[in-house]
């Protein structure tokens, strides 16, 4: 779309996962302008401090830690509309969800956020609030304790 956008790719291929992107393909991306492959990133907070948008075009996910981390750092999300991503990426609230294999929709979502700093801020703030509300360690701990109490209570009674 002619925008000067830099793409940072973090993480390593998973050789145990047959659907993981092959290392040769990732290597080819490094030869493209404005693409930087970072590999393993120790300080994920520093990475998100450098980034303006989190993008995860995935075919399948559990609950994607990368989106949780990005939202916790106040970054707007663009992800594919698959079950795991839907847990953290709420369309029109903190994210754009795009259909699988729809590169035009993916580019349009990134472009919209790239052009609108206020929307990035609004989505980022909402994402941070969502993580604090639904995914904090305190919330998860309370939910796990409540589940165990319910399960044990049912067996005891």
Secondary structure, DSSP 8 states (H G I E B T S, - for coil): ------EEEES---TT-TTS--HHHHHHHTTSTTEEEEES-S-HHHHHHH-SEEEE--S--SS-HHHHHHHHTT-EEEEES-HHHHTT--BTTTEEEE-TT-HHHHHHHHHHHHH-HHHHHHHHHHHHHHHHHHS-HHHHHHHHHHHHHHHHHHHH-
